[in-house]
Amino acid sequence: MQSIRLRILAIIGVLLVVGVGVWQLLPSSEVDESPIAVGTTDVVTSLDPAGAYDAGSWAIYSNLYQSLLTFKAGATVPEPDAAESCGFVGQKLQTYQCKLRDDLTFSNGRPITAADVKYSIDRMLKIKTEAGPWVLFPSLKNVVTEGRTITFNLSSRDATFPQKLATGAGSIVDRESYPADKLRSGNTVDGSGPFTLKSYRSGVIAELVPNPRYKGALKETGVPVTVHYYKNSDKLLAAWEGKRIDIAHRELPPAMIAELNPGDPDLRVTEADSAEIRNLVFNVRPGSPLADKKVRQAVASIVDRGPLVSNVYKSTVEPLYSLIPQGYIGHSTPFFDAYPTPDPERARELLEEAGAQTPVRIKFGYRGGDEIQAKETEELRRQLEEDGLFKLEVHAVEWTKFQKEYAAGKYDAYTVGWFPDYPDPDTFSQPLVGRGNALHNGYSSKKVDSLISSTLQYSDRGRTTDDFKSLQAQVGEDVPLIPLWQKKEYSVSTTSVAGSQYLSDGTGIWRLWELRRI
């Protein structure tokens, strides 16, 4: 997830300027020692890092598991965590080598070895679950160990490999506790991250306590934290208003965010420039009504982001016209250039050229249980059906089931949010439109794959700009998806908790260890 500039809203600045907050930041003899309660609408698909590639799962992984590398807050280059040192061997960017620390143990007490690192990567690639992170490593040929040294051999150059290794995909598991050919079941975790999992109920609660065995990049592992999971933003808001949580983070209702008062003395509000995006994804497999490029272009000719931004999201999101969002190298606006305003007549002409019978019937899926996503879907339905060109059959589906079904090609179109995995535009290219992409929509393009490969050969990421712009232009032509919006992240916390401003910074890491009672 991209190098994000964190901006704390006026309340924090005012407190610091007038000196009111100084005494609050000092330890008190009467500090509440109860676990800090964090509320979120994120969903944990699996506690096994081989089984999930989504923001909610990776958020918890970054606290329970350890990777060879990690990102400091706001950093774009990873640093060693479970590793003592890491780096490319030679100039070809095809051999990456790490030396494991010699003082690591899993939370169950077993020492961590290089064999565990190799096992973790190998099993993730072998299990290859539909919702898993294996798609991040298309060029990884093999992993070799010798003593504490782990060598990753790549089939092609990949300057972003260290960043990928620093994500949840690089989580190290105990080879004696996690089966080699299937996901581990149950509600327990054997990791080596800054926290251990005291208890867990899927979709309800995760109790985290500091891990006394942790050794790595962090100097401190924080205080006990309890994560409360809510099915939708309204339930999260109710928990916040009912004072059942200390922090509300992802996703509060847009109407509430729009009305946040930075001057409220009972709140700390954090606004982070974020690269969370949302796409309307098309199933381009043969047999889908959207297999024809002209039909997809017709949809792009109709979609109007304005009502989505203003009416549905209350201007808490910004319209997005490209695969790569603003703030990243290579950002451009191909969807604005090609489809500047809604044009139903152009859409009609494109459908006629495709020989499509109108209305084109589309089976449309989205994650159910959230009022905002329901409103978004209803607005898209209104736009597409208004001129009689399309007819949507809408399905609201529970998230885990929805992931499996869209991966299996059950829907012709579906909306999916995307959080960056690491601070590089590649996180929006290869995983979304590269071969074997994480959207599982059947899209592939030799030209796109070639451009992705070209971007990966440069350690100087500034040299990738032209290739990323060409890649986005091709996506704008092929329309395997339509970018809808990008948004900032907001969190609110009580004044009795410090550190919420560091929770999220666009690297996919959820820094629960930064939280403290004051």
Helices and strands as residue ranges (DSSP letters): E 6-8, H 10-18, G 23-25, E 36-40, H 55-64, E 69-70, E 79-80, E 83-88, E 95-100, H 114-127, G 133-136, E 140-146, E 149-154, H 161-165, G 168-170, E 195-201, E 205-210, E 225-229, H 233-241, E 247-249, H 254-258, E 268-282, H 293-302, H 305-307, I 308-312, E 317-319, H 334-338, H 344-354, E 360-367, H 371-385, E 390-397, H 399-407, E 413-418, H 426-433, H 446-455, G 461-464, H 465-478, E 481-493, E 497-498, G 500-502, G 512-514, E 516-517
